[in-house]
Amino acid sequence: MMPWYGGGMPGWGMLFLAAGTLFLLAVLIVGAVALGRYTSRATPAPQEPATPQRILAQRQARGEIGEQEYSRMMALVDDAGRHSAT
């Protein structure tokens, strides 16, 4: 049996050692989670502005409007664009 030379670590020392270990573990876990979230963030693709022509093309592609209605509405949009530009 080995002598302990003064009785070993007191009770408060054990408490501080355990609290320090838990604090360090918590800091490491929070840091790892924050780093994971930061590096996995996806940057959104820049969206092009919604022009009337683009909206009509999307509606026609989804089948909400037919070819004739698309052509008629596109002509109205183009005509309105010519009048507002002058």
Secondary structure as the mmCIF struct_conf table of DSSP 4:
data_model
#
loop_
_struct_conf.conf_type_id
_struct_conf.id
_struct_conf.beg_label_comp_id
_struct_conf.beg_label_asym_id
_struct_conf.beg_label_seq_id
_struct_conf.end_label_comp_id
_struct_conf.end_label_asym_id
_struct_conf.end_label_seq_id
TURN_TY1_P TURN_TY1_P1 TYR A 5 GLY A 7
BEND BEND1 GLY A 8 MET A 9
HELX_RH_AL_P HELX_RH_AL_P1 GLY A 11 THR A 39
TURN_TY1_P TURN_TY1_P2 SER A 40 SER A 40
HELX_LH_PP_P HELX_LH_PP_P1 ARG A 41 PRO A 49
HELX_RH_AL_P HELX_RH_AL_P2 PRO A 52 ARG A 62
TURN_TY1_P TURN_TY1_P3 GLY A 63 GLY A 63
BEND BEND2 GLU A 64 ILE A 65
HELX_RH_AL_P HELX_RH_AL_P3 GLU A 67 ALA A 85
#
